[in-house]
Amino acid sequence: MNSTSASVLVLVDTNILVYNFDPSQGEKHILAARICRELLAQDRICLSTQILQELYVTLTRKAGIPVEIALSVLDDLSQWLVFSVDYRAIRDAVVIARGCRLSFLGRTPRRSGEPAGRGRTLDGGS
């Protein structure tokens, strides 16, 4: 890994986190667990309040995990960089996407006020 990639924060999408906690997902679980382990070891993982909220809903409603356990998972994940998805972050993402001719998917791969180009988004989409 080069010094540039070491400083890049990676916004981990809800799907990656769900796959990480769900062994029944087979290959997706194995890959997500590896990604999360590596990013945590490199101190490069970042999350958003929206991702934590989506994870809680998915764990409790879809996976049937008890509230206490889901809350413990959120408590653990909150130790990493978590940024609030506020209007400024959304607006900045729209402007960046428009300026780069990218599709805006509702993802904000940087903290509001953070220089562009410092983050990436990993999602679990097929």
TIRO-2110 file (N, C-alpha, C; in Angstrom, 1 decimal):
// TIRO-2110
0.8, -1.2, 0.0, N, 1, A
0.0, 0.0, 0.0, CA, 1, A
0.9, 1.2, 0.0, C, 1, A
0.5, 2.2, -0.8, N, 2, A
1.3, 3.5, -0.9, CA, 2, A
0.8, 4.5, 0.2, C, 2, A
1.6, 5.5, 0.4, N, 3, A
1.3, 6.5, 1.5, CA, 3, A
0.0, 7.2, 1.1, C, 3, A
-0.4, 7.4, -0.1, N, 4, A
-1.6, 8.1, -0.5, CA, 4, A
-2.8, 7.3, -0.1, C, 4, A
-2.8, 6.0, -0.3, N, 5, A
-4.0, 5.2, 0.0, CA, 5, A
-4.1, 5.0, 1.5, C, 5, A
-3.0, 5.1, 2.3, N, 6, A
-3.1, 5.0, 3.7, CA, 6, A
-3.9, 6.1, 4.3, C, 6, A
-3.9, 7.3, 3.7, N, 7, A
-4.6, 8.4, 4.3, CA, 7, A
-6.0, 8.6, 3.8, C, 7, A
-6.5, 7.7, 2.9, N, 8, A
-7.8, 7.8, 2.4, CA, 8, A
-8.8, 7.1, 3.3, C, 8, A
-9.8, 7.9, 3.8, N, 9, A
-10.8, 7.3, 4.6, CA, 9, A
-11.8, 6.6, 3.7, C, 9, A
-12.4, 5.5, 4.2, N, 10, A
-13.4, 4.8, 3.4, CA, 10, A
-14.7, 4.7, 4.1, C, 10, A
-15.7, 5.3, 3.5, N, 11, A
-17.1, 5.2, 4.0, CA, 11, A
-17.7, 3.9, 3.7, C, 11, A
-17.9, 3.1, 4.7, N, 12, A
-18.4, 1.7, 4.5, CA, 12, A
-20.0, 1.8, 4.5, C, 12, A
-20.5, 1.3, 3.4, N, 13, A
-22.0, 1.3, 3.2, CA, 13, A
-22.6, 0.3, 4.2, C, 13, A
-23.9, 0.5, 4.5, N, 14, A
-24.7, -0.4, 5.3, CA, 14, A
-24.6, -1.8, 4.9, C, 14, A
-24.7, -2.1, 3.6, N, 15, A
-24.7, -3.5, 3.1, CA, 15, A
-23.4, -4.2, 3.5, C, 15, A
-22.3, -3.5, 3.5, N, 16, A
-21.0, -4.2, 3.9, CA, 16, A
-21.1, -4.5, 5.3, C, 16, A
-21.6, -3.6, 6.2, N, 17, A
-21.7, -3.9, 7.6, CA, 17, A
-22.7, -5.1, 7.9, C, 17, A
-23.8, -5.1, 7.2, N, 18, A
-24.8, -6.2, 7.4, CA, 18, A
-24.1, -7.5, 7.0, C, 18, A
-23.5, -7.6, 5.8, N, 19, A
-22.8, -8.8, 5.4, CA, 19, A
-21.8, -9.2, 6.4, C, 19, A
-21.1, -8.2, 7.0, N, 20, A
-20.0, -8.5, 8.0, CA, 20, A
-20.6, -9.2, 9.2, C, 20, A
-21.8, -8.9, 9.6, N, 21, A
-22.4, -9.5, 10.8, CA, 21, A
-23.3, -10.7, 10.5, C, 21, A
-23.5, -11.1, 9.2, N, 22, A
-24.4, -12.2, 8.9, CA, 22, A
-23.7, -13.3, 8.2, C, 22, A
-23.2, -14.3, 8.9, N, 23, A
-22.5, -15.4, 8.3, CA, 23, A
-23.3, -16.2, 7.2, C, 23, A
-24.7, -16.1, 7.3, N, 24, A
-25.5, -16.8, 6.3, CA, 24, A
-25.3, -16.2, 4.9, C, 24, A
-24.6, -15.1, 4.8, N, 25, A
-24.4, -14.5, 3.5, CA, 25, A
-23.2, -15.1, 2.7, C, 25, A
-22.6, -16.1, 3.2, N, 26, A
-21.6, -16.9, 2.5, CA, 26, A
-20.4, -16.0, 2.1, C, 26, A
-20.2, -16.0, 0.7, N, 27, A
-19.1, -15.3, 0.2, CA, 27, A
-19.1, -13.8, 0.5, C, 27, A
-20.3, -13.2, 0.5, N, 28, A
-20.5, -11.8, 0.8, CA, 28, A
-20.0, -11.5, 2.2, C, 28, A
-20.3, -12.5, 3.1, N, 29, A
-19.9, -12.3, 4.5, CA, 29, A
-18.4, -12.4, 4.6, C, 29, A
-17.8, -13.3, 4.0, N, 30, A
-16.3, -13.5, 4.0, CA, 30, A
-15.6, -12.3, 3.5, C, 30, A
-16.1, -11.8, 2.4, N, 31, A
-15.5, -10.6, 1.8, CA, 31, A
-15.7, -9.3, 2.6, C, 31, A
-16.9, -9.1, 3.1, N, 32, A
-17.2, -8.0, 4.0, CA, 32, A
-16.4, -8.0, 5.3, C, 32, A
-16.3, -9.2, 5.9, N, 33, A
-15.5, -9.3, 7.1, CA, 33, A
-14.0, -9.0, 6.8, C, 33, A
-13.5, -9.4, 5.7, N, 34, A
-12.1, -9.1, 5.4, CA, 34, A
-11.9, -7.6, 5.2, C, 34, A
-12.8, -7.0, 4.4, N, 35, A
-12.8, -5.6, 4.2, CA, 35, A
-12.8, -4.8, 5.5, C, 35, A
-13.8, -5.1, 6.4, N, 36, A
-13.9, -4.4, 7.6, CA, 36, A
-12.7, -4.6, 8.5, C, 36, A
-12.1, -5.8, 8.6, N, 37, A
-10.9, -6.1, 9.4, CA, 37, A
-9.8, -5.2, 8.9, C, 37, A
-9.6, -5.2, 7.6, N, 38, A
-8.4, -4.5, 7.0, CA, 38, A
-8.6, -3.0, 7.2, C, 38, A
-9.8, -2.5, 7.0, N, 39, A
-10.0, -1.0, 7.2, CA, 39, A
-9.8, -0.6, 8.7, C, 39, A
-10.3, -1.5, 9.6, N, 40, A
-10.2, -1.2, 11.0, CA, 40, A
-8.7, -1.2, 11.4, C, 40, A
-8.0, -2.2, 10.9, N, 41, A
-6.6, -2.3, 11.2, CA, 41, A
-5.8, -1.1, 10.7, C, 41, A
-6.2, -0.6, 9.6, N, 42, A
-5.5, 0.6, 9.0, CA, 42, A
-6.1, 1.9, 9.5, C, 42, A
-7.1, 1.9, 10.4, N, 43, A
-7.7, 3.1, 10.9, CA, 43, A
-8.3, 4.0, 9.8, C, 43, A
-8.9, 3.4, 8.8, N, 44, A
-9.3, 4.1, 7.6, CA, 44, A
-10.9, 4.1, 7.5, C, 44, A
-11.6, 3.4, 8.4, N, 45, A
-13.0, 3.3, 8.2, CA, 45, A
-13.7, 4.5, 8.7, C, 45, A
-14.7, 4.9, 8.0, N, 46, A
-15.6, 6.0, 8.5, CA, 46, A
-17.0, 5.6, 8.2, C, 46, A
-17.9, 6.1, 9.0, N, 47, A
-19.3, 5.8, 9.0, CA, 47, A
-20.1, 7.1, 9.1, C, 47, A
-21.4, 7.0, 8.8, N, 48, A
-22.3, 8.2, 8.9, CA, 48, A
-23.4, 7.8, 9.9, C, 48, A
-24.1, 8.8, 10.4, N, 49, A
-25.2, 8.6, 11.2, CA, 49, A
-26.3, 7.8, 10.5, C, 49, A
-26.4, 8.1, 9.2, N, 50, A
-27.4, 7.4, 8.4, CA, 50, A
-27.1, 6.0, 8.3, C, 50, A
-25.8, 5.6, 8.1, N, 51, A
-25.4, 4.2, 8.0, CA, 51, A
-25.7, 3.5, 9.3, C, 51, A
-25.4, 4.1, 10.4, N, 52, A
-25.7, 3.5, 11.7, CA, 52, A
-27.2, 3.3, 11.9, C, 52, A
-28.0, 4.2, 11.5, N, 53, A
-29.4, 4.1, 11.6, CA, 53, A
-29.9, 2.9, 10.8, C, 53, A
-29.5, 2.9, 9.5, N, 54, A
-29.9, 1.8, 8.6, CA, 54, A
-29.4, 0.5, 9.1, C, 54, A
-28.2, 0.4, 9.7, N, 55, A
-27.7, -0.9, 10.2, CA, 55, A
-28.6, -1.3, 11.4, C, 55, A
-28.9, -0.4, 12.3, N, 56, A
-29.8, -0.8, 13.4, CA, 56, A
-31.1, -1.4, 12.9, C, 56, A
-31.8, -0.7, 12.0, N, 57, A
-33.1, -1.1, 11.5, CA, 57, A
-32.9, -2.5, 10.8, C, 57, A
-31.9, -2.7, 10.0, N, 58, A
-31.7, -4.0, 9.3, CA, 58, A
-31.4, -5.1, 10.3, C, 58, A
-30.6, -4.8, 11.3, N, 59, A
-30.3, -5.9, 12.3, CA, 59, A
-31.5, -6.3, 13.1, C, 59, A
-32.3, -5.3, 13.5, N, 60, A
-33.4, -5.6, 14.4, CA, 60, A
-34.6, -6.0, 13.7, C, 60, A
-34.9, -5.4, 12.6, N, 61, A
-36.2, -5.8, 11.9, CA, 61, A
-36.0, -6.9, 10.9, C, 61, A
-34.9, -7.0, 10.2, N, 62, A
-34.8, -8.0, 9.1, CA, 62, A
-34.0, -9.2, 9.6, C, 62, A
-33.0, -9.0, 10.5, N, 63, A
-32.2, -10.1, 11.0, CA, 63, A
-32.7, -10.6, 12.3, C, 63, A
-33.6, -9.9, 12.9, N, 64, A
-34.2, -10.3, 14.2, CA, 64, A
-33.3, -10.3, 15.4, C, 64, A
-32.2, -9.5, 15.3, N, 65, A
-31.3, -9.4, 16.4, CA, 65, A
-31.9, -8.6, 17.5, C, 65, A
-31.8, -9.0, 18.7, N, 66, A
-32.4, -8.2, 19.9, CA, 66, A
-31.8, -6.8, 19.9, C, 66, A
-32.6, -5.9, 20.4, N, 67, A
-32.3, -4.5, 20.5, CA, 67, A
-31.0, -4.3, 21.2, C, 67, A
-30.8, -5.0, 22.4, N, 68, A
-29.6, -4.8, 23.2, CA, 68, A
-28.3, -5.2, 22.4, C, 68, A
-28.4, -6.2, 21.7, N, 69, A
-27.2, -6.6, 20.9, CA, 69, A
-27.0, -5.6, 19.8, C, 69, A
-28.0, -5.2, 19.1, N, 70, A
-27.8, -4.2, 18.0, CA, 70, A
-27.3, -2.9, 18.5, C, 70, A
-27.8, -2.5, 19.7, N, 71, A
-27.3, -1.3, 20.3, CA, 71, A
-25.8, -1.4, 20.7, C, 71, A
-25.4, -2.6, 21.2, N, 72, A
-24.0, -2.9, 21.5, CA, 72, A
-23.1, -2.8, 20.2, C, 72, A
-23.6, -3.3, 19.1, N, 73, A
-22.9, -3.2, 17.8, CA, 73, A
-22.7, -1.7, 17.5, C, 73, A
-23.8, -0.9, 17.6, N, 74, A
-23.7, 0.5, 17.3, CA, 74, A
-22.7, 1.2, 18.2, C, 74, A
-22.7, 0.9, 19.5, N, 75, A
-21.8, 1.4, 20.4, CA, 75, A
-20.3, 1.2, 20.0, C, 75, A
-20.1, -0.1, 19.6, N, 76, A
-18.7, -0.4, 19.2, CA, 76, A
-18.3, 0.3, 17.9, C, 76, A
-19.2, 0.4, 16.9, N, 77, A
-18.9, 1.1, 15.7, CA, 77, A
-18.8, 2.6, 15.9, C, 77, A
-19.4, 3.2, 16.9, N, 78, A
-19.4, 4.6, 17.1, CA, 78, A
-18.0, 5.1, 17.6, C, 78, A
-17.1, 4.1, 17.9, N, 79, A
-15.8, 4.5, 18.3, CA, 79, A
-14.9, 5.0, 17.1, C, 79, A
-15.4, 4.7, 15.9, N, 80, A
-14.7, 5.1, 14.7, CA, 80, A
-15.3, 6.4, 14.2, C, 80, A
-14.7, 7.0, 13.2, N, 81, A
-15.1, 8.2, 12.7, CA, 81, A
-16.6, 8.2, 12.2, C, 81, A
-17.4, 8.9, 12.8, N, 82, A
-18.9, 9.0, 12.4, CA, 82, A
-19.2, 10.4, 12.1, C, 82, A
-19.7, 10.7, 10.9, N, 83, A
-20.1, 12.1, 10.6, CA, 83, A
-21.6, 12.1, 10.4, C, 83, A
-22.1, 13.3, 10.7, N, 84, A
-23.6, 13.6, 10.6, CA, 84, A
-23.9, 13.9, 9.1, C, 84, A
-24.9, 13.3, 8.6, N, 85, A
-25.4, 13.6, 7.3, CA, 85, A
-26.4, 14.8, 7.5, C, 85, A
-25.9, 16.0, 7.2, N, 86, A
-26.7, 17.2, 7.4, CA, 86, A
-26.9, 17.8, 6.0, C, 86, A
-27.6, 18.9, 5.9, N, 87, A
-27.9, 19.5, 4.6, CA, 87, A
-26.6, 19.9, 3.9, C, 87, A
-25.7, 20.4, 4.6, N, 88, A
-24.4, 20.9, 4.0, CA, 88, A
-23.7, 19.7, 3.3, C, 88, A
-23.6, 18.6, 4.0, N, 89, A
-23.0, 17.4, 3.4, CA, 89, A
-23.7, 16.9, 2.1, C, 89, A
-25.0, 16.9, 2.2, N, 90, A
-25.8, 16.5, 1.0, CA, 90, A
-25.6, 17.5, -0.1, C, 90, A
-25.7, 18.8, 0.2, N, 91, A
-25.5, 19.8, -0.9, CA, 91, A
-24.1, 19.7, -1.5, C, 91, A
-23.1, 19.5, -0.6, N, 92, A
-21.7, 19.4, -1.1, CA, 92, A
-21.6, 18.2, -2.1, C, 92, A
-22.2, 17.1, -1.7, N, 93, A
-22.1, 15.9, -2.5, CA, 93, A
-22.8, 16.1, -3.9, C, 93, A
-23.9, 16.8, -3.9, N, 94, A
-24.6, 17.1, -5.1, CA, 94, A
-23.8, 18.0, -6.0, C, 94, A
-23.1, 19.0, -5.5, N, 95, A
-22.3, 19.9, -6.2, CA, 95, A
-21.1, 19.1, -6.8, C, 95, A
-20.5, 18.3, -6.0, N, 96, A
-19.3, 17.5, -6.4, CA, 96, A
-19.7, 16.6, -7.6, C, 96, A
-20.8, 15.9, -7.4, N, 97, A
-21.3, 15.0, -8.4, CA, 97, A
-21.6, 15.7, -9.7, C, 97, A
-22.2, 16.8, -9.6, N, 98, A
-22.6, 17.6, -10.8, CA, 98, A
-21.3, 18.1, -11.5, C, 98, A
-20.3, 18.6, -10.7, N, 99, A
-19.1, 19.1, -11.3, CA, 99, A
-18.2, 18.0, -11.9, C, 99, A
-18.4, 16.7, -11.4, N, 100, A
-17.6, 15.6, -12.0, CA, 100, A
-18.4, 14.8, -12.9, C, 100, A
-19.6, 15.2, -13.2, N, 101, A
-20.5, 14.4, -14.1, CA, 101, A
-20.8, 13.0, -13.6, C, 101, A
-21.0, 12.9, -12.3, N, 102, A
-21.2, 11.7, -11.6, CA, 102, A
-22.7, 11.6, -11.2, C, 102, A
-23.2, 10.4, -11.0, N, 103, A
-24.6, 10.2, -10.5, CA, 103, A
-24.6, 10.4, -9.0, C, 103, A
-25.5, 11.2, -8.5, N, 104, A
-25.6, 11.4, -7.1, CA, 104, A
-26.5, 10.3, -6.5, C, 104, A
-25.9, 9.4, -5.7, N, 105, A
-26.7, 8.3, -5.2, CA, 105, A
-27.1, 8.4, -3.7, C, 105, A
-27.0, 9.6, -3.2, N, 106, A
-27.3, 9.9, -1.8, CA, 106, A
-26.2, 9.5, -0.9, C, 106, A
-25.0, 9.3, -1.4, N, 107, A
-23.8, 9.0, -0.5, CA, 107, A
-23.0, 10.2, -0.4, C, 107, A
-22.5, 10.4, 0.8, N, 108, A
-21.6, 11.5, 1.1, CA, 108, A
-20.3, 11.0, 1.6, C, 108, A
-19.4, 10.7, 0.7, N, 109, A
-18.1, 10.1, 1.1, CA, 109, A
-17.1, 11.0, 1.8, C, 109, A
-17.5, 12.0, 2.4, N, 110, A
-16.6, 12.9, 3.2, CA, 110, A
-17.4, 13.7, 4.2, C, 110, A
-16.7, 14.1, 5.2, N, 111, A
-17.3, 14.9, 6.2, CA, 111, A
-17.6, 16.3, 5.6, C, 111, A
-18.6, 16.9, 6.1, N, 112, A
-18.9, 18.3, 5.7, CA, 112, A
-17.7, 19.2, 6.0, C, 112, A
-17.2, 19.9, 5.0, N, 113, A
-16.1, 20.8, 5.2, CA, 113, A
-14.8, 20.1, 5.0, C, 113, A
-14.7, 18.8, 4.8, N, 114, A
-13.5, 18.1, 4.5, CA, 114, A
-13.2, 18.2, 3.0, C, 114, A
-11.9, 18.4, 2.7, N, 115, A
-11.5, 18.6, 1.3, CA, 115, A
-12.0, 17.4, 0.4, C, 115, A
-12.4, 17.7, -0.8, N, 116, A
-12.8, 16.7, -1.7, CA, 116, A
-11.7, 15.8, -2.0, C, 116, A
-12.0, 14.5, -2.3, N, 117, A
-11.0, 13.6, -2.7, CA, 117, A
-10.3, 12.8, -1.6, C, 117, A
-10.8, 13.0, -0.3, N, 118, A
-10.1, 12.3, 0.8, CA, 118, A
-10.8, 11.0, 1.1, C, 118, A
-12.0, 10.8, 0.6, N, 119, A
-12.7, 9.6, 0.9, CA, 119, A
-13.2, 8.7, -0.2, C, 119, A
-13.6, 7.5, 0.1, N, 120, A
-14.2, 6.6, -0.9, CA, 120, A
-15.4, 6.0, -0.2, C, 120, A
-16.3, 5.4, -1.0, N, 121, A
-17.5, 4.7, -0.5, CA, 121, A
-17.4, 3.2, -1.0, C, 121, A
-17.5, 2.3, -0.1, N, 122, A
-17.6, 0.9, -0.4, CA, 122, A
-19.0, 0.5, -0.1, C, 122, A
-19.7, -0.1, -1.1, N, 123, A
-21.0, -0.6, -0.9, CA, 123, A
-21.1, -2.0, -1.3, C, 123, A
-22.2, -2.7, -0.8, N, 124, A
-22.3, -4.1, -1.1, CA, 124, A
-23.3, -4.4, -2.2, C, 124, A
-23.5, -3.4, -3.1, N, 125, A
-24.4, -3.7, -4.2, CA, 125, A
-23.8, -4.7, -5.1, C, 125, A
-24.7, -5.4, -5.8, N, 126, A
-24.3, -6.5, -6.7, CA, 126, A
-24.0, -5.9, -8.1, C, 126, A
END
